[in-house]
Amino acid sequence: MSARRHPPLKSITTTPAGPYAAPQPGDTTAVGEPQGVAVGVPIAVRSDPRRDDGRRPVAWLHITAPPSWSVTPSAHSWCTCGYERHAIGRAAVLQLTSAHDEHRTSCPLLNPTSEGRAAA
C-alpha cells in the first residue's frame, strides 16, 4: 500500500481518557455593577412599575353625532354609582348633556359628603 499524498484537512482530536469537570469561575464578590449589562437597563424587576395614583373614571358621557344633519344624534350617560340615562334626538341630547354635568356636581362618588367632620 502506498503512503498518503495529502494530509487530512481536519484535525482529529484524541479521545479523552475520562470525564473532566468544566472550569468553574473563582470566588467573586457581589459588589458593584453586574458585568455584561448595558448602562441604564434595570437589573431586577420592580414590584409595580406602574404606580397607581388612585384616579379612576367614574362618570362617562358618550355622544354619537353623525356628520349628516338628516341622521338623529344619540347620547348615553352613565356613572359607577348607578346613574344611567339615554337620549335620542338633538333636544334630548342637549338636555342629557346638562343633566350629566349636574350629576357630576352631585354624585356621591365624585363629591363625597363630609359627614362626621366639624366645620372649620
For each residue, the residues with C-beta under 8 A, 3 or more apart:
1:
2:
3:
4: 7
5:
6:
7: 4
8: 11 12
9:
10:
11: 8
12: 8
13:
14:
15:
16: 19 20
17:
18:
19: 16
20: 16
21: 24
22:
23:
24: 21
25: 28
26:
27:
28: 25
29:
30:
31:
32:
33: 37
34: 37 43
35:
36:
37: 33 34 41 43
38: 41
39:
40:
41: 37 38
42: 45 46
43: 34 37
44:
45: 42 49
46: 42 49
47:
48: 51 52
49: 45 46
50:
51: 48
52: 48
53:
54:
55:
56:
57: 60
58: 79 80 81 107 109 110
59: 77 78 79 80 83 100 103 104 107 110
60: 57 76 77 78 79
61: 75 76 77 96 97 100
62: 75 76 77
63: 73 74 75 93 97
64: 73 74 75
65: 73 93
66: 71 73
67:
68: 71
69:
70:
71: 66 68
72: 88 89 90
73: 63 64 65 66 88 89 90 93
74: 63 64 86 87 88 89 93
75: 61 62 63 64 86 87 92 93 96 97
76: 60 61 62 84 85 86 87
77: 59 60 61 62 83 84 85 86 87 96 99 100 103
78: 59 60 83 84 85
79: 58 59 60 82 83 84 103 107 109
80: 58 59 109
81: 58 107 108 109
82: 79
83: 59 77 78 79 103 107
84: 76 77 78 79
85: 76 77 78 96 99 100
86: 74 75 76 77 96
87: 74 75 76 77 92 93 95 96
88: 72 73 74 92 93
89: 72 73 74 92 93
90: 72 73 93 94
91: 94 95
92: 75 87 88 89 95 96
93: 63 65 73 74 75 87 88 89 90 96 97
94: 90 91 97 98
95: 87 91 92 98 99
96: 61 75 77 85 86 87 92 93 99 100
97: 61 63 75 93 94 100 101
98: 94 95 101 102
99: 77 85 95 96 102 103
100: 59 61 77 85 96 97 103 104
101: 97 98 104 105
102: 98 99 105 106
103: 59 77 79 83 99 100 106 107
104: 59 100 101 107 110
105: 101 102 110 111
106: 102 103 111
107: 58 59 79 81 83 103 104 110 111
108: 81 111 112 113
109: 58 79 80 81 112
110: 58 59 104 105 107
111: 105 106 107 108
112: 108 109
113: 108
114: 117
115:
116:
117: 114
118:
119:
120:
